[in-house]
Amino acid sequence: MSQFTNKLSNQARDFLSPFTKGSTLTNLLVAYVVIALPFFVYHEWHLPWHYITLLSLAALICGSVLLLGTLYAIREYWKNPYHPLIEIIAAAVFIFSLWLSEVFHFRAGKVFFFILSFVIILIRILRMDFYVKVSLATILLVGNGLLSFRALQTVEILSSYVLFKNKFKFEEVDLNSWAKSETENSYWNDELKLGFKIPEDFYFFKPEDLNLEQKTGAGQIAGLIASSDTDANRYPFIRMFYFPSYVPFEIDQAAFEVSSYLNMQISKQEIEDLQEISSSETLLPNLGSKFWTFYDSLRPRYAKSGFILIENPNHDKILLHITENLEKGQAHEPGIESVLKSVRFTETEVPSEEEPK
């Protein structure tokens, strides 16, 4: 057994020797590619293969450039510790990477940053040479990793947006012209021939206020009704997508597009346990609807997502993509139900039963 083990070890050494004879820098870059490439491919597995290839290569190039800069800064600081310019650059890169990764949006992230900063400043003041060098190397490498991953996420979001948007080629129109009532939280869009009223604690975002991730879906984004004025991704929310009358978009296509979007979130491990549920939408006139339940891995909780397809007097289609908390015994959360009941296709509001006619 020992002879077999030695033989296997020698064969492995002979195989790896061409890769280990190079410089330390080359070996580090090779190690980075070997470790990072499978992660990038796995992270983008929900996209078509040509997107996976392009995104992975772009991420590798970006990461390699950042790694070269990081290794150069570490080498210079190791030879000349306590260099103020290198320390300032390292701190700026680290803080920027945390901010870009939205770590500061969470209390735990802020606590982590202040504790780490206190420890690093303390060992810097005590001039503990070895720990100071290790600390600088650590924050540079962490910043490098966060920036590389964030760059990958940004290009991924752009790719997903283009992937969905290009399926229906039509000339886009300006859908930012939403008129708001002066007395009530009521909106009307003359281009869409669509209006609605949103309840308290709900907010409306025009297309120009949204980022690419919030715009990703079938059709042209027309607006988003959200339960948060700072985070349009926090549900319950309604995203509205527009299809002009000359584009054939029926209930089966709507079901395919929304389910594809949800399956993409499964591939990204954002949700799991997707289950179709039978429901019939009765709160507003519609061409059809379909909903799914899922388990939100990021929050975590059970939630519900789906769509209602409606048509305006011009025969344009509007897809209402709804995501909300799962409420047993209720078709929708109260806020979503209130919005759906208020949807209208005429500029003049129809008074409700409680209001004097």
Residue, then its C-alpha position, 0 to 999 in steps of 0.5 A: m500500500s505504501q509503494f502505491t501511495n508513493k508512486l501516486s505521490n510521485q506521479a502527482r508531483d511530476f504532473l504539477s512540476p511544470f506549473t510550480k516551476g514558474s514565478t510566485l506571481t504566476n503560480l498565484l494567478v494560476a491558483y486564482v483561475v483554478i479556484a475562481l473559474p468554477f465558482f463563476v461558472y456555477h454562479e452563472w449556471h442559470l444563463p445560456w452557455h454563451y452568457i456564462t462564457l462571456l461573464s466568466l471570462a470578464a470576471l476572471i480578467c477583472g479579478s486578475v487585474l485587481l489581484l495584480g494590484t493587490l499583490y503589488a500593494i502587499r509586496e510594497y507594504w511588506k518591504n516598507p510597513y506603515h506607508p501612509l499612502i498604501e494604508i489610505i488606498a487599502a482603507a478606501v478600497f475596503i470601505f468602497s467594496l463594503w459599500l458597493s456590496e451593500v454591507f452597510h445596509f445591515r446593522a450586523g455589517k456596520v457592527f462588523f466594520f466598526i469592530l474590525s476597524f477598532v482592532i486594526i487601528l489598535i494594532r497599528i497604534l501599538r506598531m505590531d509589525f507582523y499583524v499590521k502587515v497581515s491586516l493590510a493584506t487581509i482587507l486588500l484581498v477581501g476588497n478584491g474579492l468583493l469588488s470582483f463579485r460585485a462586478l460579476q453581479t452587475v454584468e449578470i443583471l445587465s445580461s438577464y435584463v437583455l435576455f428577457k427584454n429582447k424576446f419581444k422586439f417593439e419600439e419603446v415609448d416614454l412611460n414616465s408621464w404619470a400624473k398624480s392627484e393633488t388630493e389623493n394618492s392616485y395615479w394616471n398614465d395617459e399613454l397606458k390609459l391606466g390608473f390606480k390608487i395606492p394605500e398608505d405605506f405604499y410608494f410608486f416608482k416610475p421607470e426612470d427611478l428603477n435599476l436594471e434588476q428591478k426592470t428585468g422581466a418581459g416587456q417594457i417596465a411601466g412602473l413599480i408599486a412597492s411597500s418601501d420607499t427605499d427598497a423597491n425589491r422588498y415585497p409586497f410589490i407590483r411590477m407593471f410591464y407594457f406590451p403594445s397592441y401589435v405585439p402578440f402576447e397572450i396568457d400562455q406566453a405570460a405564464f412562460e415568461v414569469s415562470s422563467y423569471l422565477n426559475m432563474q431566481i431558483s438557479k441563483q438560489e434566491i428562492e426554492d420549493l416553487q409550487e403552482i397554485s390554482s387561483s382565479e383573479t376576481l378583483l379586476p377585469n383581466l385576461g387571465s392570471k397564474f400564481w406560484t408559492f415559493y420559499d424565500s431563501l434570502r429572508p427566509r419565509y414563504a411567499k407568493s408570486g405571479f401575474i395578472l394580465i389586463e388589457n386597456p381600451n387601446h388593446d395594449k396589454i399590461l402584465l401586473h407581476i405581483t410578489e407578496n407574503l403568503e397569507k393563508g385564507q386570503a387571495h392577496e395582502p390587504g395593500i395589494e388587494s386595495v391597489l387591484k380594486s382601484v385599477r381603472f381604465t378611464e382618467t376620471e375616478v369612479p367613486s367607491e361604494e363608501e364615497p358619495k356619488 
